[in-house]
C-alpha cells in the first residue's frame, strides 16, 4: 500500500469572483522509502500540496491518507498527533532556537511529547551522529555553518521516527556544495532509513537526487518522470522536463 494516497485533491482560496484554485484534482501516491521531488513555477501549488499532505490545512475537495489513515475522518487534535508522530518537516529556514545546542534543538519534539530529557537527548545524539554531526552536538546554531544547521533540522525531523518527511525547499539557503550534501542526506533518509521523502525544490540539480519528479503547473500535475540513470544524466532530464513544461 502507498504511504501517501491523495485523491482528487483540490484547494480553493476565497469564494465567487475572487476564488483562486491553488490545487486542481491532484492524484498522487508515494510509496514507503520513495524519494519524490515536486517542481514547478512559483505559485503553481507546491507548498499548498505539502501543507495538505502534512495535515497543516484541509482540502476543499478530495482526500489524503497517511499510512492508511484518512485525515478527513480525524479530528484536528488527532491530525496534530499524527503530524507530530508520523511526519517530519524540514524547511528552507532551519528554525533552530539560538540559545540551544544541537542536541537540545534536535530533542525538542520528544520533549514536547512528554519524553524525559535524558531519553530525548540520547536519541538526539543518535540522530545527530547519523546525519554527520557527532562532533558538533554541543554547538549552538551560530557556531554551525548553514549546512550543519540544516543537518540539525533533519535530525529533529527524524527523532520521532516518522514514516514521512516533507521538505520545503530544504537547500534554498545553502551553497552548492552544502545543497548537494543535504540532497544526498535526504536520499539516505529514504533509501537507508526507510522513510518516504517528498521534497519541494526549484533546483534541477537537487531534484536529480530523487526517484521521481512530479511537475506542477497552475495547480495540476502536468508531468511525472521516473529517474533511473546516473545523477548527471538525471539533472539533464529534469532540465529538459522543465523546459517542456514551461
Buried (B, 14 or more C-beta within 10 A) or exposed (E): EBBBBBBEBBBBEEEEEEEEBBBBBBEBBBBBBBBBBBBBBEBBBBBBBBBBBBBBEEBBEBBBBBBEBEBEEBEEEEBEBBBBBBBBBBBBEBEBEEEBBBBBBBBBBBBEEEBEEEEBBBBBBBBBEBBBBEEBBEBBBEEBEBBBBBBBBBBBBBBBEBBBBBBBBBBBBBEEEBBBBBBEBBBBBBBEBEBBBBBBBBBBBBBBBBBBBBBBBBBBBBBEBEBEEEBEEBBEBBBEBBEEBE
